[in-house]
């Protein structure tokens, strides 16, 4: 990937995770990188193109990280803790999940971005669902409903807990809440 394009995406990700999608502008990005807005428009003609680029990159990088956890050794509860640790890592950098940050402004997204967001969420839920399937099979987790419903509940919890902990209680509160939540699934 082009260095300038990568820098633009890095700064855009950071801004969206810190201040939100609709508060981020090309002006903010140009000032942070030290380039003209025209250079950003060269790589991303419209804000929707930038959002699409951010979502595509997020899906690739986090899907890979989630799959490493899911396909690694260990029982399901430990894998849930490792997934939660990724959200805790973001929180330690005062950043919210990029998907959650973009989803907050989903009503203002263009159709392509909306479809990419939806696909990213579905992919994440599918990966998480695998952990719940493993937990059910190895009898380390217990829950009602389907694996997909448990995955949705877990993802929703992580997003909400991360958001709330950012303004109330910090990493310790997030960690304690996550541990309590995961313990609720353990047999």
Backbone bond lengths (Angstrom), bond angles and torsions (degrees), N, CA, C in turn:
res aa  C-N    CA-C-N  psi(-1)  N-CA   C-N-CA  omega(-1)  CA-C   N-CA-C  phi
1 X - - - 1.462 - - 1.528 108.24 -
2 X 1.291 115.98 142.33 1.455 123.66 178.75 1.528 110.07 -56.94
3 X 1.353 117.75 137.28 1.460 121.92 -178.41 1.530 112.64 -59.02
4 X 1.324 117.25 -44.28 1.468 120.10 179.64 1.522 110.14 -64.28
5 X 1.313 116.34 -44.26 1.469 120.96 177.92 1.537 110.40 -59.10
6 X 1.316 116.62 -43.94 1.468 121.24 179.33 1.521 110.62 -63.32
7 X 1.331 117.11 -43.61 1.470 120.40 178.68 1.525 110.61 -62.25
8 X 1.317 116.86 -41.21 1.470 120.96 178.66 1.528 109.91 -60.61
9 X 1.328 116.14 -47.83 1.467 120.11 179.41 1.524 111.58 -63.54
10 X 1.324 116.72 -40.06 1.476 120.14 178.64 1.521 111.07 -59.98
11 X 1.326 115.95 -48.21 1.466 120.06 -178.39 1.528 110.76 -68.35
12 X 1.327 116.89 -41.14 1.466 120.18 178.68 1.523 110.73 -61.84
13 X 1.333 117.11 -45.17 1.475 120.91 176.72 1.524 110.37 -55.74
14 X 1.329 114.84 -50.06 1.455 120.36 -177.93 1.532 111.25 -58.99
15 X 1.320 116.07 -46.79 1.467 119.72 -179.50 1.524 111.89 -63.16
16 X 1.321 117.21 -45.21 1.462 120.39 -179.29 1.525 110.52 -62.53
17 X 1.320 116.62 -40.78 1.459 120.26 -179.35 1.526 112.51 -71.09
18 X 1.319 117.03 -24.26 1.463 120.14 -179.22 1.533 113.59 -95.68
19 X 1.341 117.50 -40.88 1.467 119.75 -173.80 1.524 114.23 -119.54
20 X 1.323 117.33 -11.97 1.462 120.45 179.63 1.515 112.36 103.13
21 X 1.314 114.47 157.83 1.463 121.64 -174.80 1.522 112.79 -62.72
22 X 1.306 117.37 -50.33 1.458 119.80 -174.84 1.527 113.23 -76.59
23 X 1.339 117.95 -10.24 1.466 120.79 175.31 1.525 111.12 -90.84
24 X 1.325 117.54 -12.43 1.461 122.49 179.96 1.522 109.15 -86.92
25 X 1.336 116.26 137.40 1.464 119.69 179.14 1.526 110.35 -135.75
26 X 1.324 115.24 165.00 1.460 120.24 175.63 1.528 110.56 -61.98
27 X 1.307 116.84 -31.16 1.464 120.63 178.02 1.531 110.01 -62.92
28 X 1.343 116.50 -44.83 1.472 120.25 178.21 1.527 110.73 -59.50
29 X 1.328 115.34 -43.58 1.466 120.51 -178.81 1.526 110.47 -65.05
30 X 1.336 116.67 -45.94 1.479 119.98 -178.14 1.520 110.80 -62.49
31 X 1.323 117.68 -40.08 1.465 121.08 178.90 1.530 111.21 -66.54
32 X 1.325 116.66 -39.85 1.469 120.15 -178.27 1.525 112.20 -68.30
33 X 1.322 116.93 -36.04 1.462 120.71 -177.44 1.528 111.60 -91.38
34 X 1.328 115.96 -27.27 1.458 120.14 -176.87 1.520 111.99 84.49
35 X 1.329 115.90 36.84 1.464 120.81 176.03 1.523 108.44 -126.13
36 X 1.316 115.75 167.11 1.462 119.94 178.18 1.529 109.85 -78.40
37 X 1.329 115.51 153.86 1.468 120.06 177.01 1.524 110.77 -59.28
38 X 1.334 116.99 -32.34 1.468 120.34 179.37 1.526 111.46 -60.15
39 X 1.324 116.98 -33.05 1.462 120.47 177.45 1.527 111.15 -66.39
40 X 1.305 116.26 -36.85 1.467 120.29 177.55 1.527 109.05 -67.13
41 X 1.332 115.93 -44.32 1.470 120.50 179.47 1.527 111.69 -63.13
42 X 1.328 117.60 -27.94 1.461 121.06 175.94 1.537 110.21 -61.27
43 X 1.315 116.72 -42.86 1.468 121.93 -178.56 1.525 112.27 -85.19
44 X 1.314 116.39 -35.24 1.461 122.47 -177.10 1.532 107.87 -136.26
45 X 1.340 117.41 87.28 1.468 121.06 -175.20 1.533 113.72 -53.89
46 X 1.328 116.67 -37.52 1.470 120.60 179.97 1.523 109.13 -126.36
47 X 1.314 115.00 158.67 1.463 119.64 178.91 1.528 110.39 -59.72
48 X 1.321 116.86 -33.89 1.463 120.38 177.26 1.519 111.90 -60.63
49 X 1.333 117.10 -36.43 1.464 121.19 177.12 1.535 110.65 -65.01
50 X 1.317 115.18 -39.44 1.464 120.08 177.65 1.525 110.47 -65.28
51 X 1.315 116.85 -44.66 1.470 120.88 178.76 1.521 110.15 -61.12
52 X 1.328 116.92 -43.20 1.467 120.75 177.50 1.532 110.36 -58.92
53 X 1.318 116.98 -44.41 1.460 121.20 179.02 1.521 112.09 -62.06
54 X 1.329 116.14 -41.09 1.463 120.27 178.75 1.529 110.57 -64.44
55 X 1.325 116.57 -44.55 1.469 120.10 -179.08 1.528 111.89 -66.34
56 X 1.322 116.46 -41.31 1.470 119.92 179.01 1.524 110.67 -61.59
57 X 1.311 115.84 -44.38 1.464 119.83 -179.95 1.523 111.17 -67.79
58 X 1.323 116.83 -40.32 1.462 121.58 178.90 1.528 110.26 -61.92
59 X 1.321 115.85 -46.09 1.468 119.24 -179.38 1.522 110.58 -59.29
60 X 1.303 116.68 -44.54 1.462 120.16 -178.77 1.522 111.27 -64.82
61 X 1.324 117.02 -51.16 1.464 119.36 -174.08 1.530 112.10 -69.09
62 X 1.336 117.46 -45.07 1.460 118.11 -177.85 1.521 112.13 -76.54
63 X 1.314 118.57 -33.33 1.461 119.83 174.93 1.514 109.86 -59.48
64 X 1.321 116.60 -42.19 1.463 120.58 178.14 1.527 110.84 -62.64
65 X 1.320 116.51 -44.72 1.477 119.80 -179.47 1.521 110.84 -66.10
66 X 1.335 116.77 -42.38 1.465 120.09 178.11 1.520 111.09 -63.83
67 X 1.329 117.29 -42.55 1.472 120.45 -179.70 1.519 111.71 -64.94
68 X 1.317 117.16 -36.71 1.468 119.56 176.30 1.529 110.18 -59.44
69 X 1.310 116.17 -42.36 1.462 120.62 178.58 1.528 109.94 -65.92
70 X 1.316 116.19 -50.76 1.460 121.52 -175.62 1.525 111.42 -62.85
71 X 1.323 117.15 -40.25 1.462 120.90 -177.75 1.527 113.27 -85.48
72 X 1.321 116.56 -4.74 1.456 120.61 179.88 1.515 112.34 -78.99
73 X 1.306 114.15 -179.17 1.460 120.71 179.53 1.528 109.83 -78.40
74 X 1.300 114.89 160.04 1.451 120.77 175.16 1.514 112.52 115.41
75 X 1.299 114.00 162.47 1.456 119.97 178.94 1.526 110.33 -82.93
76 X 1.312 114.79 164.65 1.464 121.69 -175.25 1.532 113.63 -55.86
77 X 1.347 120.26 -44.85 1.470 117.94 -179.55 1.534 113.12 -57.57
78 X 1.332 116.93 -38.51 1.459 120.03 178.87 1.526 110.81 -67.46
79 X 1.309 117.20 -35.74 1.460 120.86 178.21 1.529 110.51 -67.08
80 X 1.326 117.16 -38.64 1.467 120.16 176.16 1.531 109.90 -62.51
81 X 1.317 116.26 -40.30 1.472 119.96 178.25 1.526 111.25 -63.54
82 X 1.328 116.80 -38.85 1.468 120.46 179.26 1.528 111.23 -67.50
83 X 1.317 117.06 -37.99 1.467 120.09 175.76 1.528 109.24 -64.19
84 X 1.326 116.13 -45.83 1.470 120.19 178.87 1.522 110.89 -60.38
85 X 1.324 117.38 -33.40 1.467 121.02 179.84 1.528 111.18 -63.33
86 X 1.331 117.54 -30.05 1.471 119.62 176.31 1.527 110.49 -65.52
87 X 1.317 117.28 -38.71 1.465 121.11 176.99 1.526 109.99 -69.67
88 X 1.327 116.48 -36.72 1.465 120.56 177.39 1.529 110.27 -65.00
89 X 1.322 116.58 -37.96 1.467 121.45 177.03 1.526 110.44 -60.81
90 X 1.323 116.72 -44.51 1.462 120.20 176.84 1.520 111.47 -60.88
91 X 1.319 115.21 -43.97 1.464 120.68 179.93 1.527 110.91 -62.21
92 X 1.318 117.10 -37.05 1.471 119.82 179.41 1.525 111.37 -64.79
93 X 1.333 116.77 -21.75 1.462 122.04 176.00 1.529 112.07 -99.99
94 X 1.331 116.13 14.72 1.465 123.28 -179.18 1.526 112.18 58.66
95 X 1.342 115.75 36.30 1.459 120.97 179.95 1.516 109.99 -122.17
96 X 1.309 114.50 141.12 1.457 121.02 174.11 1.521 108.90 -93.89
97 X 1.302 115.76 161.07 1.462 121.73 175.09 1.525 108.89 -52.20
98 X 1.332 117.35 129.62 1.467 121.34 -178.02 1.526 111.16 -60.41
99 X 1.317 117.15 -43.13 1.465 121.14 179.52 1.532 110.12 -60.47
100 X 1.313 116.56 -43.65 1.466 120.06 178.89 1.524 111.09 -65.99
101 X 1.326 116.44 -39.98 1.466 120.42 179.64 1.524 111.18 -63.36
102 X 1.324 116.79 -43.64 1.464 120.36 178.58 1.518 110.46 -70.19
103 X 1.327 116.66 -38.49 1.462 120.78 -179.42 1.527 112.19 -61.60
104 X 1.320 116.32 -29.83 1.464 120.39 178.48 1.527 111.42 -57.07
105 X 1.330 115.86 -32.47 1.459 121.29 -179.51 1.532 112.10 -108.56
106 X 1.342 116.65 29.00 1.467 120.40 -174.20 1.531 113.23 -60.35
107 X 1.310 117.98 -27.03 1.465 120.03 -179.70 1.522 113.39 -71.11
108 X 1.320 116.67 -12.09 1.469 120.10 179.80 1.530 112.44 -105.86
109 X 1.327 117.51 2.63 1.465 121.35 -178.07 1.517 111.79 -78.98
110 X 1.325 115.00 149.93 1.460 120.35 171.38 1.524 108.11 -73.83
111 X 1.315 116.38 164.17 1.461 121.36 -174.88 1.529 112.74 -57.62
112 X 1.324 117.63 -42.97 1.470 119.39 -178.47 1.526 110.94 -63.56
113 X 1.331 116.75 -42.79 1.463 120.47 178.92 1.514 110.88 -65.80
114 X 1.314 116.34 -39.52 1.460 120.92 179.00 1.528 110.78 -61.98
115 X 1.330 116.58 -41.97 1.472 120.71 178.63 1.529 110.84 -67.26
116 X 1.324 116.91 -41.77 1.468 120.10 177.57 1.524 111.18 -63.01
117 X 1.322 116.77 -41.83 1.458 121.42 178.06 1.520 110.01 -60.98
118 X 1.308 116.06 -48.18 1.462 121.03 179.67 1.531 110.63 -59.87
119 X 1.326 117.05 -44.42 1.462 120.99 178.82 1.519 112.45 -63.48
120 X 1.312 116.56 -39.49 1.466 121.21 178.77 1.520 110.55 -64.07
121 X 1.318 116.36 -43.30 1.463 120.59 178.51 1.526 109.80 -64.14
122 X 1.319 117.53 -45.97 1.468 121.02 179.93 1.523 111.27 -61.30
123 X 1.324 117.05 -41.27 1.467 120.83 178.52 1.529 110.67 -63.80
124 X 1.318 116.61 -44.41 1.464 120.85 178.84 1.518 110.47 -60.83
125 X 1.320 116.50 -45.39 1.464 120.44 179.97 1.525 111.18 -63.06
126 X 1.311 116.74 -37.43 1.468 120.71 178.28 1.529 110.63 -63.73
127 X 1.309 116.37 -42.60 1.468 120.44 178.77 1.524 110.23 -65.06
128 X 1.319 117.09 -47.01 1.469 120.76 178.88 1.521 110.67 -61.62
129 X 1.313 116.80 -37.63 1.461 121.79 -179.47 1.521 111.45 -57.39
130 X 1.326 116.02 -34.37 1.462 121.31 178.88 1.525 111.11 -60.62
131 X 1.322 116.96 -37.72 1.470 120.87 178.83 1.527 109.87 -66.03
132 X 1.321 116.26 -41.80 1.459 118.99 179.89 1.529 111.01 -68.56
133 X 1.318 116.50 -35.08 1.467 120.14 175.07 1.535 109.85 -62.66
134 X 1.333 116.22 -45.02 1.465 120.20 177.56 1.526 110.27 -59.62
135 X 1.333 116.35 -45.70 1.460 120.64 -178.64 1.514 112.89 -61.63
136 X 1.305 115.52 -37.69 1.467 119.79 178.19 1.530 109.85 -68.44
137 X 1.326 116.37 -43.32 1.470 120.78 -178.93 1.524 112.52 -66.48
138 X 1.328 117.00 -41.40 1.465 119.65 -178.98 1.526 111.64 -86.15
139 X 1.315 116.00 -3.19 1.478 123.29 178.80 1.531 112.88 63.22
140 X 1.335 115.16 33.34 1.470 119.62 175.98 1.526 111.14 -97.07
141 X 1.347 116.97 -17.05 1.464 122.23 178.57 1.525 109.08 -125.34
142 X 1.309 114.99 146.56 1.452 120.35 174.43 1.523 108.64 -132.35
143 X 1.317 115.44 135.69 1.467 120.56 179.38 1.516 108.07 -165.36
144 X 1.321 114.85 156.92 1.457 120.19 174.53 1.524 107.83 -91.21
145 X 1.298 115.82 162.82 1.456 119.55 179.13 1.519 111.37 85.15
146 X 1.314 114.48 -171.78 1.456 120.95 -176.77 1.525 111.12 -89.03
147 X 1.322 115.08 167.61 1.466 120.09 174.80 1.526 110.09 -60.37
148 X 1.329 116.07 -39.58 1.467 120.90 179.95 1.529 110.98 -63.95
149 X 1.322 117.16 -39.76 1.475 120.10 178.50 1.530 110.84 -66.84
150 X 1.323 116.63 -39.43 1.466 119.96 177.56 1.530 110.19 -65.39
151 X 1.332 116.79 -39.97 1.466 120.92 178.14 1.524 110.82 -62.58
152 X 1.338 116.61 -43.11 1.464 121.01 178.25 1.528 110.10 -61.74
153 X 1.312 116.66 -42.97 1.460 121.46 179.71 1.525 110.72 -62.60
154 X 1.327 116.38 -43.50 1.463 121.19 -179.44 1.527 111.39 -65.23
155 X 1.322 116.74 -47.02 1.469 121.00 179.65 1.530 110.11 -62.23
156 X 1.309 116.44 -44.34 1.473 120.90 178.67 1.522 110.81 -60.35
157 X 1.324 115.61 -42.98 1.464 119.88 178.69 1.529 110.81 -60.82
158 X 1.338 116.75 -48.51 1.465 120.10 -177.67 1.520 111.68 -59.31
159 X 1.320 116.24 -43.57 1.465 120.57 179.81 1.527 110.44 -63.39
160 X 1.311 116.45 -47.41 1.462 120.30 -179.02 1.516 112.66 -66.11
161 X 1.326 116.29 -44.15 1.467 120.19 -179.44 1.526 110.95 -65.05
162 X 1.329 116.73 -39.25 1.467 120.13 178.72 1.524 110.52 -63.72
163 X 1.315 115.83 -44.80 1.456 120.79 -179.32 1.528 111.58 -63.12
164 X 1.298 116.96 -46.30 1.463 121.08 -178.82 1.528 111.32 -68.44
165 X 1.330 116.91 -41.83 1.473 120.26 -178.97 1.520 112.09 -64.99
166 X 1.331 116.81 -26.70 1.461 119.41 179.37 1.528 110.97 -61.85
167 X 1.308 116.45 -34.73 1.468 118.78 -179.26 1.532 113.05 -108.03
168 X 1.336 117.07 -7.41 1.465 119.07 -177.84 1.530 110.41 -147.65
169 X 1.291 116.86 103.37 1.460 121.09 172.18 1.506 116.76 99.31
170 X 1.314 117.78 -22.03 1.459 121.20 175.41 1.516 115.33 66.76
171 X 1.321 113.78 -157.59 1.464 121.66 -174.16 1.525 111.60 -61.22
172 X 1.324 117.68 -41.15 1.469 119.55 -179.70 1.522 111.39 -59.79
173 X 1.320 116.72 -44.39 1.467 119.91 178.81 1.518 110.92 -64.75
174 X 1.337 116.80 -41.41 1.467 120.11 178.13 1.524 110.19 -61.42
175 X 1.310 116.77 -47.17 1.466 121.02 -178.44 1.529 111.35 -61.91
176 X 1.316 116.77 -45.43 1.469 120.51 179.74 1.527 111.27 -63.33
177 X 1.323 116.68 -44.17 1.466 120.47 179.51 1.526 110.96 -63.89
178 X 1.319 116.41 -42.14 1.462 121.08 -179.96 1.524 110.55 -63.43
179 X 1.317 115.82 -45.10 1.465 119.50 179.84 1.525 110.74 -62.06
180 X 1.308 116.98 -43.84 1.468 121.05 178.15 1.525 110.85 -62.23
181 X 1.316 116.51 -41.82 1.470 121.36 179.96 1.529 110.66 -63.94
182 X 1.320 117.21 -47.71 1.475 120.67 -179.44 1.528 110.29 -65.88
183 X 1.301 117.09 -40.17 1.472 120.17 177.63 1.535 111.38 -57.43
184 X 1.326 117.20 -30.30 1.458 121.32 178.49 1.525 112.88 -65.64
185 X 1.331 117.99 -21.26 1.461 122.67 177.76 1.530 112.98 -90.56
186 X 1.323 117.06 -20.78 1.465 120.94 -171.56 1.521 110.99 -76.61
187 X 1.327 113.66 136.04 1.471 120.79 179.79 1.497 109.51 -70.12
